[in-house]
Amino acid sequence: LAELMGGEAGVESCLGQGSTFWFTAWLSYGEGIQLEPPQILTHDIETELTTQHSGAHVLLVDDNIINREVAFELLTSVGLTVDTAVNGKEAVDKVASTAYALVLMDIQMPEMDGLQATQLIRSKAVNDTLPILAMTANVFSEDRQACKEVGMNDFVAKPVVPRDFFSTISQWMPKNKVLEKKVASEDSPSSTVPNDQSSLHQQLASIAGINAQFGLNNVQNNAERYLRLLHQFNRIHSDDIKKMNDHLVNQQCDEVRKLAHNLKGSAGTLGLTQIQDAAIALENQLGNDSDDNITHLIEQVSTAQHLLHEALAHIVEHTTPKQSIDTDKDEIQAILKQLKPLLDRGDTQVNSLMHDFWPVLRRVYGDQGKRLEQQINDYDYQMASATLNELFILPK
């Protein structure tokens, strides 16, 4: 056929590597066909979730604080009510006591992993139709097969990509439980988005070794929220290098691998590509190379973390417009009075509720405000409630 069309055909082959078949031909110009641009469905999917499933109760299970918070933000942004669990045991207990529309289950967790938890959940007939989606970075067929064998319905890739995340969730939300969209109550604090974040966007985009746009996409393009997560990442993982070196001295390579795996997950979610790549290299090489090479890889992780720390030190965090301390105090006390009962019952709405009020809290209460912020961001609601009791006299 090639020769009939004025060309030729051939093959190039190399033993043990494979073969390449090729051909050339003379072709006349065809008539151009105007292709319609691909439709971007992300907003349609978000709208569908918001209008049809707002208020639906879902369970998010992940031991990684950063991953959990980013997924929590995405889920609540489309109106879903979200409970969280940090391991499989907590997940099993919560499913036993609460009727969920859907469960998002991480695989690798302490105490009880996602596979064991799913088996226990599926052992109860009442949970036969409960959609359970695996959250995993593993794309190997054997890993996915293991998830299917214990009764998981589908997979959500990590790091999370909002478009794919919403699309998969939308497919599995119960279609027969269309809920009326909730209207925010008048006494609920309103979330405000800063008028101008362009300068902060530019500063974040200029940081070497990160894909800032990827991270911003995971927090609805909110630069202040992304910056807060970056600072939280620094704080959570500040002792990782010391722990890795201590474990290495004690020949506890599995512990080093766990730390590298957790660091890889957090970095991937936030678009911290340099740290993620270094953590991946360390995780992959553990157990295969000499201690000297592992030490070198740990140093690479340390260097990448240090560069991020230095870059963040030069970024001035945006705050809300300056007001008098008295005005700020009146505003924040009104909000915190609503916060207390939520903390006491462990309601994760606390985190989304407070996002845009942290600058005011820090300005009014200084270090005590920062301590409360850290406790809530770490989902340590018991300690946060105690801190609140120290700071304020609230109505009984």
DATACOR-V966247 format. One record per pair of residues at least 12 apart in sequence whose C-alpha atoms are under 7 Angstrom apart, sorted by the first residue. I is the first residue (numbers start at 1). J is the second residue. If there is no record, write none. Layout:
I;J
I;J
This chain:
2;23
2;24
2;25
5;25
5;26
6;25
6;26
7;24
7;25
7;26
8;23
8;24
8;25
9;22
9;23
9;24
10;22
10;23
42;163
45;166
45;167
46;78
46;166
49;78
49;170
50;78
50;79
51;181
52;178
52;179
53;80
53;178
53;179
54;78
54;79
54;80
54;179
54;180
54;181
54;182
55;79
55;80
55;81
55;179
55;181
55;182
56;80
56;81
56;101
57;80
57;81
57;82
57;100
57;101
58;81
58;82
58;83
58;100
58;101
58;102
58;103
59;82
59;83
59;84
59;100
59;102
59;103
59;104
60;82
60;83
60;84
60;85
60;103
60;104
60;105
61;84
61;85
61;86
61;87
61;91
61;104
61;105
61;106
62;85
62;86
62;87
62;105
62;106
63;86
63;87
63;109
64;262
65;378
66;266
67;266
67;269
70;218
70;219
73;219
74;219
82;348
83;348
87;109
87;110
87;111
87;112
87;113
88;112
88;113
88;114
88;117
89;111
89;112
89;117
92;117
92;120
92;121
101;130
101;173
101;174
102;130
102;131
102;132
102;173
103;131
103;132
103;133
104;132
104;133
104;134
104;135
105;132
105;133
105;134
105;135
106;134
106;135
106;136
107;134
107;135
107;136
115;147
115;150
118;150
118;151
119;150
119;151
122;151
131;153
131;172
132;152
132;153
133;152
133;153
133;154
133;155
133;156
134;152
134;154
134;155
134;156
135;155
135;156
135;157
135;158
136;156
136;157
136;158
137;157
137;158
137;159
156;168
159;265
159;268
159;269
160;269
161;218
162;218
189;335
191;356
192;356
197;223
200;223
201;223
203;315
207;311
209;272
209;273
209;274
210;271
210;272
210;273
210;274
211;271
211;272
211;273
212;271
214;271
215;269
215;270
215;271
224;318
234;309
240;259
241;298
241;302
244;256
253;286
257;283
257;286
260;279
260;282
260;283
261;283
263;279
264;276
264;279
264;280
274;304
275;301
275;304
275;305
278;297
278;300
278;301
279;301
282;294
282;297
282;298
319;359
320;359
325;364
328;360
328;364
329;364
332;361
337;394
340;385
343;381
343;385
344;385
346;381
351;376
351;377
358;373
372;384
372;387
